[in-house]
Amino acid sequence: MTDIATLITERLTAALSPTKLEVVNESAQHRGHLGDDGTGESHFRVIVESVAFVGQSRVARQRLVNRALADLLAERIHALAIQAKAPGE
């Protein structure tokens, strides 16, 4: 089974053609907390820069990210922090 960080990278790359993408697994910081399923892959942070975000509000940008990861968010990811920027911001 492919690890979740790799799946996030693949999905966001395909959906947004990012100029910058960083996927950080923060699950260890939440070990034993609500939502920790013991897999070590439950909490993530993404920093993504894409021309797709130009002219989009913060909420619209987050919706684009959430849409690309919808099934993972529903089934495998408990928490996702998103920092979405347009180039030059």
C-alpha positions in Angstrom: 0.0 0.0 0.0 1.3 3.4 -0.9 2.0 5.8 2.0 -0.4 8.7 2.4 2.3 11.4 1.9 3.1 10.0 -1.5 -0.6 9.8 -2.4 -1.1 13.4 -1.4 1.9 14.5 -3.5 0.6 12.6 -6.5 -2.9 13.9 -6.2 -2.0 17.5 -5.7 0.6 17.4 -8.5 -2.0 16.0 -10.9 -4.8 18.4 -9.9 -2.9 21.6 -9.4 0.5 21.4 -11.2 2.2 23.1 -8.3 5.3 25.3 -8.6 6.1 24.3 -5.0 4.7 21.5 -2.9 5.7 20.3 0.6 3.9 17.5 2.4 4.7 17.2 6.1 3.6 14.2 8.1 2.8 15.6 11.6 1.2 12.5 12.9 3.9 11.9 15.5 3.0 15.2 17.2 -0.5 13.8 17.7 0.3 10.3 18.9 -2.3 9.2 21.4 -4.6 12.1 20.7 -8.1 11.9 19.2 -7.9 10.9 15.5 -4.6 9.0 15.9 -5.3 5.6 14.4 -1.9 4.2 15.2 -0.7 4.1 11.6 1.5 7.1 11.9 -0.3 8.6 8.9 -3.2 10.6 10.3 -2.2 14.2 10.5 -0.6 16.2 7.6 0.3 19.7 6.6 0.6 20.8 2.9 2.3 23.9 1.7 1.3 24.3 -2.0 1.9 27.0 -4.5 0.1 26.9 -7.8 -1.0 29.2 -10.6 -4.5 27.6 -10.1 -4.8 29.8 -7.0 -4.3 33.1 -8.8 -7.4 35.2 -8.1 -8.9 32.6 -5.7 -9.9 33.3 -2.1 -8.3 31.4 0.7 -11.5 29.3 1.0 -11.6 28.5 -2.7 -8.0 27.5 -2.6 -8.6 25.1 0.3 -11.6 23.7 -1.6 -9.4 22.9 -4.6 -7.0 21.0 -2.3 -9.8 19.2 -0.4 -11.4 18.2 -3.7 -8.2 16.6 -5.0 -7.8 14.7 -1.7 -11.5 14.0 -1.0 -11.4 10.2 -0.7 -8.2 10.3 1.4 -9.9 12.9 3.8 -12.9 10.7 4.0 -11.1 7.4 4.7 -7.5 7.8 5.7 -6.6 11.4 6.9 -7.9 12.7 10.2 -6.4 16.2 9.9 -5.0 18.3 7.1 -3.5 21.8 7.5 -3.3 23.7 4.2 -1.2 26.7 3.3 -2.1 27.5 -0.3 -0.5 30.4 -2.2 -0.3 31.7 -5.7 3.2 32.3 -7.2 4.8 35.5 -5.8 2.7 35.6 -2.7 
